[in-house]
Amino acid sequence: KINGESMSGTILTPNAIWNNFYIPDKLGAEIFNERKVDGVIFEDVHIEGRKIGDDTVNIYALLARKKKDVQGPAILLLQNFHNCNNETLILDLVKKGYAVLSVDIAGEKEGKENFTVYPEAIKYARYEEAKEELYSVKDDAKKTCWYEWGATTRYALKFLKDLQGVTKVGGFAVA
């Protein structure tokens, strides 16, 4: 279902799914826990994601850059569910001249210190809950982990594009 209409036998296009998706012009975000590794500044970031009833998705990301006032390109990095912040890869990208925002889409996992918090109403967005049903849609394409991960990624992309000094943004995912 999309917007309450049955999509049986319908090809879902990005436009059909994302047509009414809204991201505010100004995101709520907080940068905290700064540390340096090999001359690279690592900062933990919380970004206010989309509203789910009275709750909000609290997106966690790791921002890495040479200097806070750097001008240049940035990469939005989506890493696999088991190795969210591969610092070796991030350090390599920063040393090549990119600011890097590595965003967690998987959510809470045992032993993981920082993660995106998905409200209880969309607990299916948590990888640990979703991994058994990754390739199925029960009722509505907008009520799947993939939709929520897409929404989280879009909010992280907005944060990165709005970051002072970022001139252009690219992205890639690591399987």
C-alpha positions in Angstrom: 0.0 0.0 0.0 1.0 3.5 -0.7 -1.1 6.3 0.7 -3.7 3.7 1.6 -4.1 2.3 -1.9 -3.3 -1.3 -2.7 -0.1 -1.6 -4.8 -0.7 -5.3 -5.8 0.7 -5.7 -9.3 2.1 -2.2 -9.3 5.7 -1.3 -9.8 6.8 0.9 -7.0 8.8 3.8 -8.3 10.9 6.1 -6.1 8.4 8.9 -6.8 5.5 6.8 -5.7 7.2 6.0 -2.4 8.9 9.3 -1.6 6.4 11.7 -3.2 5.2 13.2 0.2 8.4 12.8 2.2 9.3 15.9 4.0 12.6 17.0 5.6 12.5 20.4 7.5 14.8 23.1 6.2 16.6 23.3 9.5 17.6 20.0 11.2 18.1 19.6 14.9 21.6 18.3 15.3 24.1 18.0 18.1 27.9 17.4 17.7 29.6 15.8 20.8 32.5 13.7 22.0 35.3 15.1 19.8 38.5 13.1 19.6 41.6 13.1 17.4 43.2 10.2 15.7 46.2 10.6 13.4 45.4 14.3 12.9 41.7 13.6 12.0 38.9 15.0 14.1 36.2 12.5 14.9 32.9 13.8 16.2 29.8 11.9 17.3 26.6 13.4 15.9 22.9 13.1 16.8 20.5 14.3 14.1 16.8 14.6 14.7 15.2 12.4 12.1 11.6 12.1 11.1 8.7 12.3 13.6 6.8 9.1 14.4 3.8 10.2 16.4 5.2 11.9 19.5 8.6 10.3 19.0 11.5 11.2 16.8 14.1 9.0 15.1 17.4 9.9 16.8 20.0 9.3 14.1 23.6 8.6 15.2 26.5 9.3 12.8 30.3 9.7 13.1 31.7 12.8 11.4 35.4 12.8 10.5 37.4 15.6 8.9 40.9 17.2 9.0 39.7 20.5 10.4 36.3 21.9 11.5 36.5 24.8 9.0 37.6 22.6 6.0 36.3 23.5 2.6 35.8 20.7 0.2 33.9 17.5 -0.8 32.3 15.1 1.6 31.2 11.5 1.5 28.1 10.0 3.1 29.2 6.5 4.1 26.8 3.7 4.8 28.7 0.8 6.2 27.5 -2.7 6.7 25.3 -3.7 9.7 28.2 -5.4 11.5 30.9 -2.8 11.2 29.2 0.5 11.4 32.3 2.7 11.8 35.3 1.2 10.2 37.8 3.9 11.3 40.5 2.5 8.9 38.3 3.2 5.9 37.2 6.6 7.3 40.8 7.7 8.1 41.8 6.7 4.5 39.0 8.8 3.0 39.7 11.8 5.2 43.4 11.7 4.3 42.4 11.8 0.7 40.7 15.1 1.3 37.1 14.2 2.1 35.0 15.0 5.1 33.1 11.8 6.0 29.8 11.2 7.7 29.3 7.5 8.5 25.7 7.1 9.5 24.2 4.2 11.5 21.1 2.8 9.9 21.0 -0.5 11.8 19.9 0.8 15.2 20.5 -0.9 18.5 22.7 -4.0 18.7 24.2 -5.7 21.7 27.7 -4.4 22.4 27.2 -1.3 20.3 27.8 1.9 22.1 26.3 4.5 19.8 23.4 3.8 17.4 20.4 5.3 15.7 17.3 5.0 18.0 14.2 4.0 16.2 11.0 4.6 18.2 9.0 1.5 19.3 6.3 2.2 16.7 8.8 1.5 13.9 10.9 -1.2 15.7 11.0 -3.0 12.4 13.7 -0.5 11.3 16.1 -2.0 13.8 18.3 -4.5 11.9 18.2 -7.0 14.7 14.4 -7.1 14.4 14.3 -6.8 10.6 17.0 -9.3 9.5 14.6 -12.2 9.3 12.2 -10.3 7.0 14.5 -8.2 4.9 12.9 -9.2 1.6 9.2 -9.0 2.4 6.5 -6.4 2.6 3.6 -7.3 4.7 1.2 -4.4 4.4 2.8 -1.2 3.2 6.1 -0.4 1.5 6.4 2.6 3.8 6.3 0.3 6.8 9.5 -1.5 6.1 13.0 -1.3 7.4 14.2 -0.2 3.9 11.9 2.8 3.9 13.1 3.8 7.4 16.7 3.3 6.4 16.1 5.4 3.3 14.6 8.1 5.5 17.5 8.0 7.9 19.9 8.3 5.1 18.1 11.2 3.6 18.2 13.1 6.9 21.9 12.3 7.2 22.5 13.6 3.7 20.7 16.8 4.4 22.8 17.3 7.5 26.0 16.7 5.5 24.9 19.0 2.6 24.1 21.8 5.1 27.5 21.4 7.0 29.5 24.5 6.7 32.4 24.2 4.2 31.0 21.2 2.3 31.2 22.0 -1.4 29.7 18.8 -2.8 28.6 15.4 -1.6 29.0 11.9 -2.8 28.1 8.7 -1.2 28.7 5.0 -1.1 27.7 1.9 0.8 30.0 -0.9 2.0 28.5 -4.3 2.0 
